[in-house]
Amino acid sequence: MTDVEQLTAAGNEISASFIAAKKRSDTTLAALKANPSQFTMLTGDRPTGRLHLGHYFGSILERVQMQQRGVHTNLIIADYQVITDRDTTAHIQDNVLNMVLDYLAAGIDPSKTMIYTHSAVPAENQLMLPFLSLITEAELHRNPTVKSEMEASGHALTGLLLTYPVHQACDILFCKANVVPIGKDNLPHVELTRTIARRFNERYSPKHEIFPEPSAILSEAPEIPGLDGRKMSKSYGNSIQLGATAEETAKLIKKSPTDSERMITFDPIARPQVSALLTTAGLVTGRKPEEIAEEIGNGGSGTLKKYVTEQVNEFLAPHRERRAELAKDMDSVRDILEDGNRKANEIAEQTLDEVRSAMGMVY
């Protein structure tokens, strides 16, 4: 088979996989809306920095909605996964606590949602050993998300980065989550988790399935560009942090690049930087970017930036007020995390006991 034929075959395989996953996602979401208490969700973030507007509209809002529907929601702060593509854990404790603050300020309720950290739950991480035995090296190397993350970070392919999807399978399966809300870029991770669950059940517990095969719920959230038109990222410095002050937000928006054309139009291809500002304004106001562009018209980038600043700060004001109030009692924030870690350990120990029993490793 030629290189072109191999690429075509791979493309067809990915397309077929996505179509099947989208169908499964739609079916699962319909079932979840009808009977939310039958579903357990796992999602989370790496504490590589502060959470921003992209996180809010891309995932946090949906998590709060799932929680309010009555889904059993679990939020992992994946501190161990920070070192998949970084050589330092500087500021990690500060990042973790600020992440919890933003979760709580956004509406995550610790009485309904378990918030926990990777490093505090050893039994979950121990699932890596049997899970790694179920996956081949070739399957790990084929994962497109691992490849893209390695290229984006410029970091060497470490053993942890290569096995990152297996670690995520541990996150999902330790609490027996059967739904995982994701963007389509992370679909390969969930597909690998399904494979691991299926192979474990077939090999060690064929008569009594220990792990569910989780379904991805594909997010309908739009891709949110950074203020410079590139992907919104902590590392690019082009994101509006949820916990930033109004003054910091104004300064960031003021220095964001635009172009020399005075007339404001929404054109993500030809004018990505101006369109990024319009997209941000549209998200926080619920208006269409095209409508905002037409309203500003010949007002130029200064008028646009002034409008974006006012609307973003107005939108984030309640979040920032709740966050500031919560930050007055950091001991309570630590208690919430400690309680979540305790619950996660109880669940992980029980799951690990089931795994050991199925494998005949009870002595």
Number of C-alpha atoms within 10 A of each C-alpha: 7 7 8 9 10 11 12 12 13 12 12 12 11 13 12 12 14 16 11 11 20 18 12 16 20 15 13 19 18 12 13 19 14 11 13 18 12 12 20 21 25 25 21 19 19 21 24 21 17 21 27 20 22 24 18 17 16 19 19 22 16 16 26 18 13 21 19 17 15 17 22 20 25 24 22 20 23 22 22 17 20 18 16 21 18 13 9 9 13 9 11 16 12 12 19 23 19 21 22 24 24 25 23 19 22 21 17 24 17 18 10 14 21 22 26 27 22 20 15 18 19 13 22 25 19 15 22 17 12 14 18 15 11 15 16 9 11 8 9 19 13 11 18 15 17 21 15 12 15 18 12 10 12 11 14 12 16 13 9 15 22 18 21 18 22 25 27 21 25 24 26 28 25 23 20 22 22 20 26 22 24 19 17 15 11 17 24 20 22 25 19 20 26 22 17 24 23 19 17 22 20 14 11 17 18 13 8 10 15 20 23 17 23 25 25 28 24 22 15 12 14 12 13 21 22 25 29 22 22 14 16 22 19 17 10 12 13 20 25 25 21 25 24 16 15 17 10 13 20 19 12 16 21 16 11 18 15 21 12 8 12 13 13 24 23 22 16 15 9 10 16 22 23 27 25 26 28 28 29 23 25 20 18 17 16 9 13 14 22 16 14 21 25 14 13 16 16 15 14 19 23 12 14 23 21 13 16 25 23 14 18 23 19 14 15 19 16 13 18 21 13 16 21 15 12 18 16 10 10 14 11 12 18 15 11 20 22 16 17 23 21 17 15 26 19 14 18 25 17 14 21 17 15 16 21 15 14 19 14 10 10 10 5
